[in-house]
Structure formats: structure tokens, C-alpha cells
């Protein structure tokens, strides 16, 4: 059994764009943001110019509860670079607002993950400008 923990700052860093910068700014404030459509109320993630459901351009940033459940997962033992601590558990999370995101599970044993597991976001600064969202069991 290995307790899953956040990665160190040595891993490859994300590169925010003008489109995704509000998402990253939210994470730095301890907020998980997604885009909500003014036309159809659908949720969109990753950050986009048009709604993933109806194609409208009227997207607004909205805060998520950060609560959801595990849709899918895997355990990584052979990472892309040796900078990653293994094992780690990438997960796809179904958020309460009806959107999904890719993240990593922390705060439990690597072999405790399962589909449908209730999880909640937690925030871990990687650098002064980048905070990563991880999820822990709730
Ligand atoms: Zn829409």
C-alpha cells in the first residue's frame, strides 16, 4: 500500500493561455472554475471559446463545489519522466455541475480507488503562479 501524495514541483508544468488563465487564477485563489453557457446552461471544460453543447459563444466562468465522483481511473507505475513520484492515480472526475476533468487522486491508498468513489478537490501550489487541483476521497 502506498499513500498517494501530490507531485513535487519537478514535474512538467502547465502553460496557461489567454483562454485558460481565468481557470488557473481561480485555482490560485482556491476556486475550481468551469464555464457555464448562458444559452443552454451546459457546462464546458476544458476552457473553450464556444459551448461544448450548443456552440454558443456566451460562456461565463462559474465556481464548482469541487465535489464529484470517480468516472474512470488508472494507476501509473512507469511515468513519462522520472520527475513523477510513483505510483500515482490519474482520475476522470464527474463534477456535481455536470462536467468532467482529468486530475489525480491523493490522500488514500493507491489501490483504494474505484469507479463511483466520492471525491472532493484540494489545491496544491506547484509554483508561485501555478496551483494544481487534486482530489481526495470524501
Ligand atoms: Zn450552450
Backbone and ligand atoms as CSV (ligand in chain L), in Angstrom:
chain,resi,resn,atom,element,x,y,z
A,1,UNK,N,N,0.850,-1.185,0.000
A,1,UNK,CA,C,0.000,0.000,0.000
A,1,UNK,C,C,0.884,1.232,0.000
A,2,UNK,N,N,0.555,2.158,-0.887
A,2,UNK,CA,C,1.268,3.430,-0.955
A,2,UNK,C,C,0.258,4.559,-0.806
A,3,UNK,N,N,0.507,5.474,0.137
A,3,UNK,CA,C,-0.355,6.644,0.297
A,3,UNK,C,C,-0.072,7.610,-0.847
A,4,UNK,N,N,-1.124,8.003,-1.561
A,4,UNK,CA,C,-0.983,8.917,-2.701
A,4,UNK,C,C,-0.814,10.348,-2.203
A,5,UNK,N,N,0.213,11.033,-2.725
A,5,UNK,CA,C,0.510,12.419,-2.340
A,5,UNK,C,C,0.670,13.259,-3.597
A,6,UNK,N,N,0.538,14.601,-3.465
A,6,UNK,CA,C,0.762,15.469,-4.633
A,6,UNK,C,C,2.189,15.342,-5.152
A,7,UNK,N,N,2.360,15.620,-6.437
A,7,UNK,CA,C,3.691,15.582,-7.056
A,7,UNK,C,C,4.513,16.794,-6.610
A,8,UNK,N,N,5.823,16.677,-6.754
A,8,UNK,CA,C,6.713,17.794,-6.425
A,8,UNK,C,C,6.726,18.792,-7.579
A,9,UNK,N,N,7.408,19.900,-7.385
A,9,UNK,CA,C,7.494,20.926,-8.412
A,9,UNK,C,C,8.377,20.555,-9.588
A,10,UNK,N,N,8.996,19.369,-9.557
A,10,UNK,CA,C,9.899,18.965,-10.636
A,10,UNK,C,C,9.161,18.424,-11.860
A,11,UNK,N,N,7.855,18.156,-11.740
A,11,UNK,CA,C,7.113,17.607,-12.878
A,11,UNK,C,C,6.924,18.674,-13.957
A,12,UNK,N,N,6.630,18.281,-15.192
A,12,UNK,CA,C,6.349,19.277,-16.238
A,12,UNK,C,C,5.201,20.191,-15.806
A,13,UNK,N,N,5.346,21.484,-16.076
A,13,UNK,CA,C,4.354,22.467,-15.646
A,13,UNK,C,C,3.372,22.793,-16.760
A,14,UNK,N,N,2.122,23.093,-16.388
A,14,UNK,CA,C,1.162,23.558,-17.401
A,14,UNK,C,C,1.542,24.938,-17.908
A,15,UNK,N,N,1.067,25.281,-19.099
A,15,UNK,CA,C,1.326,26.582,-19.711
A,15,UNK,C,C,-0.011,27.266,-19.985
A,16,UNK,N,N,-0.471,28.117,-19.047
A,16,UNK,CA,C,-1.752,28.801,-19.256
A,16,UNK,C,C,-1.738,29.639,-20.530
A,17,UNK,N,N,-2.915,29.728,-21.151
A,17,UNK,CA,C,-3.111,30.592,-22.315
A,17,UNK,C,C,-4.070,31.714,-21.914
A,18,UNK,N,N,-4.283,32.668,-22.815
A,18,UNK,CA,C,-5.242,33.730,-22.522
A,18,UNK,C,C,-6.620,33.129,-22.231
A,19,UNK,N,N,-6.959,32.055,-22.925
A,19,UNK,CA,C,-8.256,31.406,-22.729
A,19,UNK,C,C,-8.358,30.688,-21.387
A,20,UNK,N,N,-7.275,30.039,-20.968
A,20,UNK,CA,C,-7.330,29.239,-19.745
A,20,UNK,C,C,-6.885,30.000,-18.490
A,21,UNK,N,N,-6.355,31.210,-18.644
A,21,UNK,CA,C,-5.809,31.937,-17.491
A,21,UNK,C,C,-6.831,32.109,-16.353
A,22,UNK,N,N,-8.121,32.402,-16.636
A,22,UNK,CA,C,-9.081,32.505,-15.526
A,22,UNK,C,C,-9.180,31.216,-14.712
A,23,UNK,N,N,-9.082,30.061,-15.372
A,23,UNK,CA,C,-9.100,28.768,-14.667
A,23,UNK,C,C,-7.936,28.691,-13.688
A,24,UNK,N,N,-6.743,29.050,-14.179
A,24,UNK,CA,C,-5.535,28.982,-13.323
A,24,UNK,C,C,-5.583,30.024,-12.216
A,25,UNK,N,N,-6.106,31.215,-12.520
A,25,UNK,CA,C,-6.247,32.250,-11.483
A,25,UNK,C,C,-7.183,31.759,-10.380
A,26,UNK,N,N,-8.255,31.085,-10.763
A,26,UNK,CA,C,-9.193,30.536,-9.786
A,26,UNK,C,C,-8.502,29.522,-8.881
A,27,UNK,N,N,-7.726,28.647,-9.460
A,27,UNK,CA,C,-7.019,27.643,-8.657
A,27,UNK,C,C,-6.097,28.312,-7.647
A,28,UNK,N,N,-5.422,29.383,-8.055
A,28,UNK,CA,C,-4.517,30.093,-7.141
A,28,UNK,C,C,-5.284,30.711,-5.963
A,29,UNK,N,N,-6.574,31.028,-6.170
A,29,UNK,CA,C,-7.419,31.579,-5.099
A,29,UNK,C,C,-8.136,30.473,-4.308
A,30,UNK,N,N,-7.920,29.205,-4.706
A,30,UNK,CA,C,-8.625,28.118,-4.037
A,30,UNK,C,C,-10.026,27.904,-4.574
A,31,UNK,N,N,-10.236,28.282,-5.852
A,31,UNK,CA,C,-11.533,28.071,-6.502
A,31,UNK,C,C,-11.348,27.201,-7.740
A,32,UNK,N,N,-12.222,26.212,-7.892
A,32,UNK,CA,C,-12.243,25.401,-9.101
A,32,UNK,C,C,-13.330,25.963,-10.012
A,33,UNK,N,N,-12.925,26.500,-11.177
A,33,UNK,CA,C,-13.862,27.157,-12.084
A,33,UNK,C,C,-14.118,26.309,-13.323
A,34,UNK,N,N,-15.312,26.456,-13.870
A,34,UNK,CA,C,-15.645,25.869,-15.163
A,34,UNK,C,C,-16.458,26.914,-15.912
A,35,UNK,N,N,-16.806,26.639,-17.164
A,35,UNK,CA,C,-17.578,27.586,-17.960
A,35,UNK,C,C,-19.022,27.103,-18.088
A,36,UNK,N,N,-19.958,28.044,-17.832
A,36,UNK,CA,C,-21.392,27.754,-17.940
A,36,UNK,C,C,-21.950,28.567,-19.108
A,37,UNK,N,N,-22.784,27.927,-19.929
A,37,UNK,CA,C,-23.345,28.574,-21.109
A,37,UNK,C,C,-24.598,29.379,-20.752
A,38,UNK,N,N,-24.644,30.644,-21.195
A,38,UNK,CA,C,-25.815,31.495,-20.953
A,38,UNK,C,C,-27.021,31.053,-21.783
A,39,UNK,N,N,-26.786,30.304,-22.867
A,39,UNK,CA,C,-27.867,29.928,-23.771
A,39,UNK,C,C,-28.523,28.605,-23.333
A,40,UNK,N,N,-27.714,27.571,-23.127
A,40,UNK,CA,C,-28.279,26.242,-22.835
A,40,UNK,C,C,-27.991,25.766,-21.415
A,41,UNK,N,N,-27.195,26.532,-20.649
A,41,UNK,CA,C,-26.833,26.209,-19.260
A,41,UNK,C,C,-25.902,25.004,-19.160
A,42,UNK,N,N,-25.384,24.522,-20.288
A,42,UNK,CA,C,-24.445,23.413,-20.252
A,42,UNK,C,C,-23.104,23.831,-19.672
A,43,UNK,N,N,-22.391,22.871,-19.104
A,43,UNK,CA,C,-21.068,23.115,-18.536
A,43,UNK,C,C,-20.000,22.701,-19.548
A,44,UNK,N,N,-18.957,23.524,-19.662
A,44,UNK,CA,C,-17.867,23.247,-20.591
A,44,UNK,C,C,-16.537,23.242,-19.847
A,45,UNK,N,N,-15.719,22.243,-20.112
A,45,UNK,CA,C,-14.345,22.148,-19.640
A,45,UNK,C,C,-13.662,21.152,-20.583
A,46,UNK,N,N,-12.489,21.388,-21.116
A,46,UNK,CA,C,-11.523,22.396,-20.766
A,46,UNK,C,C,-11.943,23.767,-21.314
A,47,UNK,N,N,-11.288,24.852,-20.832
A,47,UNK,CA,C,-11.664,26.185,-21.277
A,47,UNK,C,C,-11.759,26.286,-22.795
A,48,UNK,N,N,-12.877,26.904,-23.257
A,48,UNK,CA,C,-13.152,26.980,-24.689
A,48,UNK,C,C,-13.795,28.313,-25.041
A,49,UNK,N,N,-13.819,28.610,-26.344
A,49,UNK,CA,C,-14.471,29.829,-26.824
A,49,UNK,C,C,-15.959,29.621,-27.050
A,50,UNK,N,N,-16.352,28.377,-27.343
A,50,UNK,CA,C,-17.760,28.085,-27.619
A,50,UNK,C,C,-18.243,26.937,-26.733
A,51,UNK,N,N,-19.536,26.944,-26.467
A,51,UNK,CA,C,-20.171,25.911,-25.646
A,51,UNK,C,C,-20.005,24.532,-26.288
A,52,UNK,N,N,-19.627,23.537,-25.475
A,52,UNK,CA,C,-19.455,22.169,-25.972
A,52,UNK,C,C,-20.782,21.520,-26.330
A,53,UNK,N,N,-21.902,22.112,-25.881
A,53,UNK,CA,C,-23.220,21.504,-26.092
A,53,UNK,C,C,-23.981,22.124,-27.253
A,54,UNK,N,N,-23.947,23.489,-27.366
A,54,UNK,CA,C,-24.779,24.149,-28.377
A,54,UNK,C,C,-23.987,25.066,-29.308
A,55,UNK,N,N,-22.699,25.262,-29.032
A,55,UNK,CA,C,-21.877,26.081,-29.914
A,55,UNK,C,C,-21.994,27.579,-29.678
A,56,UNK,N,N,-22.796,27.990,-28.705
A,56,UNK,CA,C,-22.931,29.429,-28.414
A,56,UNK,C,C,-21.613,29.969,-27.853
A,57,UNK,N,N,-21.401,31.265,-28.061
A,57,UNK,CA,C,-20.171,31.888,-27.570
A,57,UNK,C,C,-20.367,32.571,-26.224
A,58,UNK,N,N,-21.563,32.431,-25.625
A,58,UNK,CA,C,-21.878,33.117,-24.365
A,58,UNK,C,C,-21.516,32.225,-23.180
A,59,UNK,N,N,-20.218,32.099,-22.897
A,59,UNK,CA,C,-19.754,31.294,-21.767
A,59,UNK,C,C,-19.301,32.210,-20.639
A,60,UNK,N,N,-19.713,31.852,-19.425
A,60,UNK,CA,C,-19.315,32.606,-18.230
A,60,UNK,C,C,-18.586,31.663,-17.276
A,61,UNK,N,N,-17.574,32.187,-16.585
A,61,UNK,CA,C,-16.884,31.394,-15.572
A,61,UNK,C,C,-17.776,31.246,-14.354
A,62,UNK,N,N,-17.808,30.051,-13.790
A,62,UNK,CA,C,-18.633,29.772,-12.608
A,62,UNK,C,C,-17.831,28.900,-11.644
A,63,UNK,N,N,-18.047,29.079,-10.335
A,63,UNK,CA,C,-17.336,28.241,-9.357
A,63,UNK,C,C,-17.996,26.869,-9.235
A,64,UNK,N,N,-17.178,25.856,-9.091
A,64,UNK,CA,C,-17.653,24.498,-8.844
A,64,UNK,C,C,-17.640,24.237,-7.348
A,65,UNK,N,N,-18.483,23.314,-6.905
A,65,UNK,CA,C,-18.416,22.877,-5.500
A,65,UNK,C,C,-17.127,22.107,-5.239
A,66,UNK,N,N,-16.514,21.593,-6.316
A,66,UNK,CA,C,-15.318,20.782,-6.158
A,66,UNK,C,C,-15.626,19.365,-5.714
A,67,UNK,N,N,-16.916,19.025,-5.676
A,67,UNK,CA,C,-17.305,17.672,-5.279
A,67,UNK,C,C,-17.770,16.875,-6.493
A,68,UNK,N,N,-17.437,15.596,-6.481
A,68,UNK,CA,C,-17.843,14.755,-7.589
A,68,UNK,C,C,-17.564,13.304,-7.280
A,69,UNK,N,N,-17.465,12.517,-8.347
A,69,UNK,CA,C,-17.179,11.097,-8.178
A,69,UNK,C,C,-16.258,10.629,-9.295
A,70,UNK,N,N,-15.552,9.546,-9.027
A,70,UNK,CA,C,-14.596,8.998,-9.984
A,70,UNK,C,C,-15.363,8.322,-11.121
A,71,UNK,N,N,-15.134,8.806,-12.349
A,71,UNK,CA,C,-15.728,8.219,-13.549
A,71,UNK,C,C,-14.837,7.101,-14.073
A,72,UNK,N,N,-13.507,7.346,-14.044
A,72,UNK,CA,C,-12.553,6.348,-14.501
A,72,UNK,C,C,-11.199,6.637,-13.854
A,73,UNK,N,N,-10.317,5.672,-13.868
A,73,UNK,CA,C,-9.023,5.836,-13.222
A,73,UNK,C,C,-8.021,4.863,-13.811
A,74,UNK,N,N,-6.732,5.110,-13.510
A,74,UNK,CA,C,-5.668,4.165,-13.804
A,74,UNK,C,C,-4.572,4.372,-12.777
A,75,UNK,N,N,-3.695,3.413,-12.640
A,75,UNK,CA,C,-2.545,3.535,-11.752
A,75,UNK,C,C,-1.295,3.574,-12.619
A,76,UNK,N,N,-0.470,4.615,-12.443
A,76,UNK,CA,C,0.754,4.772,-13.230
A,76,UNK,C,C,1.957,4.327,-12.398
A,77,UNK,N,N,2.672,3.362,-12.944
A,77,UNK,CA,C,3.911,2.878,-12.320
A,77,UNK,C,C,5.126,3.281,-13.146
A,78,UNK,N,N,4.935,3.549,-14.460
A,78,UNK,CA,C,6.038,3.915,-15.344
A,78,UNK,C,C,5.701,5.260,-15.985
A,79,UNK,N,N,6.069,6.372,-15.316
A,79,UNK,CA,C,5.682,7.707,-15.793
A,79,UNK,C,C,6.472,8.150,-17.010
A,80,UNK,N,N,5.985,9.246,-17.633
A,80,UNK,CA,C,6.649,9.795,-18.817
A,80,UNK,C,C,8.059,10.272,-18.515
A,81,UNK,N,N,8.258,10.833,-17.322
A,81,UNK,CA,C,9.594,11.276,-16.913
A,81,UNK,C,C,9.836,10.797,-15.487
A,82,UNK,N,N,11.110,10.667,-15.098
A,82,UNK,CA,C,11.400,10.226,-13.721
A,82,UNK,C,C,11.066,11.279,-12.673
A,83,UNK,N,N,10.598,12.455,-13.088
A,83,UNK,CA,C,10.244,13.501,-12.129
A,83,UNK,C,C,9.009,13.134,-11.314
A,84,UNK,N,N,8.189,12.210,-11.830
A,84,UNK,CA,C,6.960,11.838,-11.139
A,84,UNK,C,C,7.238,10.810,-10.052
A,85,UNK,N,N,6.596,10.990,-8.901
A,85,UNK,CA,C,6.617,10.002,-7.839
A,85,UNK,C,C,5.558,8.951,-8.155
A,86,UNK,N,N,5.949,7.678,-8.128
A,86,UNK,CA,C,5.005,6.602,-8.414
A,86,UNK,C,C,4.744,5.771,-7.172
A,87,UNK,N,N,3.598,5.093,-7.118
A,87,UNK,CA,C,2.541,5.183,-8.116
A,87,UNK,C,C,1.751,6.486,-7.949
A,88,UNK,N,N,1.111,6.912,-9.050
A,88,UNK,CA,C,0.100,7.954,-8.935
A,88,UNK,C,C,-1.134,7.504,-9.701
A,89,UNK,N,N,-2.264,8.115,-9.376
A,89,UNK,CA,C,-3.553,7.630,-9.871
A,89,UNK,C,C,-4.299,8.757,-10.592
A,90,UNK,N,N,-4.107,8.866,-11.922
A,90,UNK,CA,C,-4.932,9.800,-12.685
A,90,UNK,C,C,-6.394,9.355,-12.654
A,91,UNK,N,N,-7.276,10.344,-12.493
A,91,UNK,CA,C,-8.709,10.051,-12.463
A,91,UNK,C,C,-9.450,11.030,-13.367
A,92,UNK,N,N,-10.550,10.563,-13.947
A,92,UNK,CA,C,-11.519,11.457,-14.564
A,92,UNK,C,C,-12.634,11.608,-13.546
A,93,UNK,N,N,-12.929,12.873,-13.199
A,93,UNK,CA,C,-13.929,13.169,-12.171
A,93,UNK,C,C,-15.194,13.691,-12.827
A,94,UNK,N,N,-16.341,13.141,-12.444
A,94,UNK,CA,C,-17.658,13.710,-12.770
A,94,UNK,C,C,-17.969,14.732,-11.686
A,95,UNK,N,N,-17.946,16.036,-12.041
A,95,UNK,CA,C,-18.265,17.079,-11.062
A,95,UNK,C,C,-19.776,17.221,-10.915
A,96,UNK,N,N,-20.212,17.725,-9.767
A,96,UNK,CA,C,-21.647,17.844,-9.466
A,96,UNK,C,C,-22.400,18.686,-10.487
A,97,UNK,N,N,-21.701,19.653,-11.124
A,97,UNK,CA,C,-22.375,20.554,-12.060
A,97,UNK,C,C,-22.518,19.962,-13.458
A,98,UNK,N,N,-22.088,18.713,-13.660
A,98,UNK,CA,C,-22.286,18.070,-14.949
A,98,UNK,C,C,-21.133,18.239,-15.917
A,99,UNK,N,N,-19.919,18.328,-15.405
A,99,UNK,CA,C,-18.754,18.393,-16.278
A,99,UNK,C,C,-17.700,17.436,-15.738
A,100,UNK,N,N,-16.691,17.166,-16.558
A,100,UNK,CA,C,-15.632,16.235,-16.179
A,100,UNK,C,C,-14.290,16.926,-16.265
A,101,UNK,N,N,-13.358,16.465,-15.434
A,101,UNK,CA,C,-11.976,16.912,-15.585
A,101,UNK,C,C,-11.025,15.782,-15.235
A,102,UNK,N,N,-9.826,15.891,-15.800
A,102,UNK,CA,C,-8.747,14.952,-15.502
A,102,UNK,C,C,-7.951,15.513,-14.340
A,103,UNK,N,N,-7.671,14.676,-13.355
A,103,UNK,CA,C,-6.902,15.115,-12.201
A,103,UNK,C,C,-6.148,13.910,-11.647
A,104,UNK,N,N,-5.760,14.003,-10.388
A,104,UNK,CA,C,-5.086,12.907,-9.710
A,104,UNK,C,C,-5.697,12.720,-8.333
A,105,UNK,N,N,-5.737,11.485,-7.883
A,105,UNK,CA,C,-6.256,11.148,-6.564
A,105,UNK,C,C,-5.120,11.228,-5.548
A,106,UNK,N,N,-5.408,11.795,-4.372
A,106,UNK,CA,C,-4.439,11.841,-3.264
A,106,UNK,C,C,-5.176,11.511,-1.964
A,107,UNK,N,N,-4.403,11.257,-0.920
A,107,UNK,CA,C,-4.988,11.105,0.405
A,107,UNK,C,C,-5.591,9.754,0.698
A,108,UNK,N,N,-5.241,8.757,-0.115
A,108,UNK,CA,C,-5.686,7.395,0.177
A,108,UNK,C,C,-4.687,6.421,-0.442
A,109,UNK,N,N,-4.889,5.160,-0.189
A,109,UNK,CA,C,-4.011,4.140,-0.749
A,109,UNK,C,C,-4.214,4.048,-2.261
A,110,UNK,N,N,-3.141,3.733,-2.989
A,110,UNK,CA,C,-3.237,3.686,-4.451
A,110,UNK,C,C,-4.242,2.635,-4.924
A,111,UNK,N,N,-4.436,1.588,-4.128
A,111,UNK,CA,C,-5.343,0.521,-4.548
A,111,UNK,C,C,-6.741,0.661,-3.933
A,112,UNK,N,N,-7.032,1.849,-3.380
A,112,UNK,CA,C,-8.359,2.078,-2.792
A,112,UNK,C,C,-9.311,2.754,-3.772
A,113,UNK,N,N,-8.802,3.170,-4.936
A,113,UNK,CA,C,-9.639,3.889,-5.906
A,113,UNK,C,C,-10.660,2.945,-6.531
A,114,UNK,N,N,-11.871,3.495,-6.811
A,114,UNK,CA,C,-12.884,2.721,-7.515
A,114,UNK,C,C,-13.858,3.657,-8.228
A,115,UNK,N,N,-14.461,3.164,-9.280
A,115,UNK,CA,C,-15.454,3.932,-10.031
A,115,UNK,C,C,-16.615,4.269,-9.095
A,116,UNK,N,N,-17.064,5.519,-9.155
A,116,UNK,CA,C,-18.161,5.971,-8.314
A,116,UNK,C,C,-17.714,6.520,-6.970
A,117,UNK,N,N,-16.411,6.426,-6.666
A,117,UNK,CA,C,-15.883,6.913,-5.390
A,117,UNK,C,C,-16.157,8.415,-5.245
A,118,UNK,N,N,-16.712,8.826,-4.116
A,118,UNK,CA,C,-16.981,10.242,-3.851
A,118,UNK,C,C,-15.664,10.949,-3.550
A,119,UNK,N,N,-15.415,12.057,-4.255
A,119,UNK,CA,C,-14.162,12.790,-4.092
A,119,UNK,C,C,-14.440,14.286,-3.978
A,120,UNK,N,N,-13.432,15.012,-3.505
A,120,UNK,CA,C,-13.527,16.458,-3.317
A,120,UNK,C,C,-12.177,17.075,-3.658
A,121,UNK,N,N,-12.220,18.261,-4.281
A,121,UNK,CA,C,-10.992,18.899,-4.729
A,121,UNK,C,C,-10.179,19.414,-3.544
A,122,UNK,N,N,-8.878,19.434,-3.713
A,122,UNK,CA,C,-7.975,20.160,-2.831
A,122,UNK,C,C,-6.888,20.778,-3.698
A,123,UNK,N,N,-6.319,21.874,-3.220
A,123,UNK,CA,C,-5.431,22.691,-4.043
A,123,UNK,C,C,-3.991,22.607,-3.540
A,124,UNK,N,N,-3.057,22.415,-4.481
A,124,UNK,CA,C,-1.647,22.312,-4.121
A,124,UNK,C,C,-0.808,23.207,-5.017
A,125,UNK,N,N,-0.222,24.277,-4.451
A,125,UNK,CA,C,0.645,25.147,-5.249
A,125,UNK,C,C,1.850,24.366,-5.778
A,126,UNK,N,N,2.107,24.559,-7.075
A,126,UNK,CA,C,3.269,23.950,-7.720
A,126,UNK,C,C,4.396,24.976,-7.802
A,127,UNK,N,N,4.021,26.223,-8.158
A,127,UNK,CA,C,4.928,27.368,-8.193
A,127,UNK,C,C,4.156,28.562,-7.648
A,128,UNK,N,N,4.763,29.739,-7.707
A,128,UNK,CA,C,4.066,30.954,-7.260
A,128,UNK,C,C,2.857,31.248,-8.140
A,129,UNK,N,N,2.897,30.801,-9.408
A,129,UNK,CA,C,1.828,31.124,-10.361
A,129,UNK,C,C,0.891,29.960,-10.668
A,130,UNK,N,N,1.302,28.749,-10.376
A,130,UNK,CA,C,0.525,27.565,-10.758
A,130,UNK,C,C,0.130,26.763,-9.527
A,131,UNK,N,N,-1.175,26.568,-9.369
A,131,UNK,CA,C,-1.721,25.687,-8.353
A,131,UNK,C,C,-2.452,24.567,-9.075
A,132,UNK,N,N,-2.211,23.330,-8.628
A,132,UNK,CA,C,-2.859,22.177,-9.270
A,132,UNK,C,C,-4.035,21.678,-8.424
A,133,UNK,N,N,-5.133,21.306,-9.087
A,133,UNK,CA,C,-6.258,20.703,-8.378
A,133,UNK,C,C,-6.094,19.187,-8.306
A,134,UNK,N,N,-6.085,18.668,-7.097
A,134,UNK,CA,C,-6.090,17.227,-6.864
A,134,UNK,C,C,-7.424,16.872,-6.223
A,135,UNK,N,N,-7.743,15.597,-6.152
A,135,UNK,CA,C,-8.976,15.165,-5.491
A,135,UNK,C,C,-8.654,14.120,-4.444
A,136,UNK,N,N,-9.383,14.199,-3.322
A,136,UNK,CA,C,-9.239,13.238,-2.219
A,136,UNK,C,C,-10.592,12.590,-1.947
A,137,UNK,N,N,-10.608,11.419,-1.355
A,137,UNK,CA,C,-11.896,10.803,-1.000
A,137,UNK,C,C,-12.648,11.683,0.000
A,138,UNK,N,N,-13.977,11.668,-0.063
A,138,UNK,CA,C,-14.787,12.396,0.918
A,138,UNK,C,C,-15.851,11.462,1.482
L,1,ZN,ZN,ZN,-24.671,26.052,-24.745
